[in-house]
Amino acid sequence: MCTRSMKKLLFLSTILTITRAKTFDKCELARIFKRAGLDGFEGYSLQNWVCTAFYESAYNSAALNIEWHQGKILSMDCGIFQINRFWWCLDNDTPVTLRNCGMSCSAFLDDDLTDDIICAKNIVKLHPGMSAWATWNSKCNRKGIDHFVAGCNI
């Protein structure tokens, strides 16, 4: 029988076993986002998406931010968009009613951004837009963000 501590350790080791992580440059990421239909998606420009990815993960596909309290994970954000495990991932201890992306958070930690983008689109549709990302609110929304795609020839 697995104890709670063993389950936590197993979960974390699964999450941290990252084989294909990558830090993108802004133009490469902008091209990926544009091909995936993010430019103009739900009224948000490509600059908004690239800006959000910069402030959330510094363009690192394996970015992982874990907030602990007394040995318990309070919050975990994963991948290029720092998708929150509790609200958006399909993991063993996430309440069924909140599994809006239907994927495990470990899916957001590799260099294939397809699942990250699919989930980000779901978040924008289900949440009031990009305001789901605090960094978008404080760093990108109504700011001069054209430099996030400047020089990318997009």
C-alpha positions as CSV (number, residue, x, y, z in Angstrom):
1,M,0.0,0.0,0.0
2,C,1.3,3.5,-0.9
3,T,1.5,6.0,1.9
4,R,0.6,9.7,1.2
5,S,4.3,10.6,1.3
6,M,5.1,8.0,-1.2
7,K,2.3,9.2,-3.5
8,K,3.7,12.8,-3.3
9,L,7.2,11.6,-4.1
10,L,6.0,9.5,-7.0
11,F,3.9,12.4,-8.3
12,L,6.8,14.8,-8.1
13,S,9.3,12.4,-9.7
14,T,6.9,11.9,-12.5
15,I,6.5,15.7,-13.0
16,L,10.2,16.3,-12.7
17,T,11.2,13.6,-15.2
18,I,11.4,16.0,-18.1
19,T,13.1,14.7,-21.3
20,R,12.3,17.3,-23.9
21,A,12.4,20.7,-22.3
22,K,13.3,23.8,-24.2
23,T,13.7,27.5,-23.8
24,F,12.4,29.2,-26.9
25,D,13.4,32.5,-28.4
26,K,10.6,35.1,-28.8
27,C,10.4,34.8,-32.6
28,E,10.4,31.0,-32.6
29,L,7.6,31.1,-30.0
30,A,5.7,33.8,-31.9
31,R,5.8,31.6,-35.1
32,I,4.5,28.6,-33.2
33,F,1.8,30.6,-31.6
34,K,0.8,32.1,-34.9
35,R,0.6,28.7,-36.6
36,A,-1.5,27.5,-33.8
37,G,-4.1,30.2,-34.3
38,L,-3.3,32.3,-31.2
39,D,-2.9,35.6,-33.1
40,G,-6.3,37.2,-32.7
41,F,-7.8,34.3,-30.7
42,E,-10.7,35.6,-28.6
43,G,-9.5,39.1,-29.6
44,Y,-6.0,38.8,-28.2
45,S,-3.0,39.7,-30.4
46,L,0.1,37.6,-30.8
47,Q,1.9,40.2,-28.7
48,N,-0.3,39.4,-25.7
49,W,0.4,35.7,-25.9
50,V,4.2,36.1,-26.3
51,C,4.3,38.7,-23.5
52,T,2.3,36.3,-21.2
53,A,4.7,33.4,-22.0
54,F,7.7,35.6,-21.3
55,Y,6.4,36.8,-17.9
56,E,5.0,33.4,-16.9
57,S,7.9,31.1,-17.9
58,A,10.7,33.1,-19.6
59,Y,9.8,31.0,-22.7
60,N,10.9,27.8,-20.8
61,S,8.6,24.9,-21.7
62,A,9.6,23.0,-18.5
63,A,9.0,25.9,-16.1
64,L,7.5,24.6,-12.9
65,N,6.5,26.7,-10.0
66,I,5.4,24.9,-6.8
67,E,4.1,26.6,-3.7
68,W,4.5,24.5,-0.6
69,H,3.0,24.8,2.9
70,Q,3.9,22.4,5.7
71,G,5.0,19.7,3.2
72,K,1.8,20.0,1.1
73,I,1.6,21.4,-2.4
74,L,-0.7,24.4,-2.3
75,S,-0.3,25.4,-5.9
76,M,1.6,24.2,-8.9
77,D,1.9,26.0,-12.2
78,C,3.4,24.2,-15.2
79,G,4.8,24.9,-18.7
80,I,5.2,27.8,-21.0
81,F,1.9,29.4,-19.8
82,Q,2.3,28.2,-16.1
83,I,-1.0,26.4,-16.2
84,N,-2.3,25.8,-12.7
85,R,-2.6,22.2,-11.7
86,F,-5.6,22.6,-9.4
87,W,-7.8,24.6,-11.8
88,W,-6.9,23.1,-15.2
89,C,-5.0,19.8,-15.0
90,L,-6.3,16.2,-14.9
91,D,-4.3,14.8,-12.0
92,N,-5.2,12.3,-9.4
93,D,-6.1,14.8,-6.6
94,T,-7.7,17.5,-8.7
95,P,-11.5,17.7,-8.3
96,V,-13.3,16.4,-11.4
97,T,-15.4,19.5,-11.7
98,L,-12.3,21.7,-12.3
99,R,-10.6,19.5,-15.0
100,N,-11.3,21.9,-17.9
101,C,-8.3,21.0,-20.0
102,G,-8.5,17.2,-19.4
103,M,-4.7,16.7,-19.5
104,S,-2.1,15.9,-16.8
105,C,0.1,18.9,-15.9
106,S,3.1,16.8,-16.9
107,A,1.9,17.2,-20.5
108,F,2.8,20.9,-20.3
109,L,6.4,20.4,-19.4
110,D,7.9,19.3,-22.7
111,D,8.9,21.1,-25.9
112,D,5.7,20.2,-27.8
113,L,3.5,23.2,-27.1
114,T,0.4,21.8,-28.7
115,D,-1.3,20.7,-25.5
116,D,-0.2,23.9,-23.7
117,I,-1.9,26.0,-26.5
118,I,-5.0,23.9,-26.5
119,C,-5.3,24.3,-22.7
120,A,-4.6,28.1,-22.9
121,K,-7.4,28.5,-25.5
122,N,-9.7,26.6,-23.1
123,I,-8.7,28.8,-20.2
124,V,-9.4,32.0,-22.3
125,K,-12.8,30.7,-23.3
126,L,-13.8,29.5,-19.8
127,H,-12.3,32.3,-17.8
128,P,-12.9,36.0,-18.5
129,G,-10.2,36.1,-21.2
130,M,-6.5,36.4,-20.5
131,S,-7.2,37.8,-17.0
132,A,-6.7,34.2,-15.8
133,W,-2.9,35.1,-15.9
134,A,-2.0,37.7,-13.3
135,T,1.1,38.5,-15.2
136,W,-0.9,39.4,-18.3
137,N,-3.0,41.8,-16.1
138,S,0.0,43.5,-14.6
139,K,2.7,43.3,-17.4
140,C,0.9,43.0,-20.8
141,N,-2.7,44.3,-20.7
142,R,-2.8,47.8,-22.1
143,K,1.0,48.0,-22.1
144,G,3.4,48.7,-25.0
145,I,4.1,45.1,-26.0
146,D,4.9,45.3,-29.7
147,H,8.5,44.6,-28.9
148,F,7.5,41.0,-28.1
149,V,7.2,40.3,-31.9
150,A,9.4,43.1,-33.3
151,G,12.0,41.8,-35.7
152,C,10.3,38.4,-36.1
153,N,9.0,39.1,-39.7
154,I,5.6,37.8,-38.8
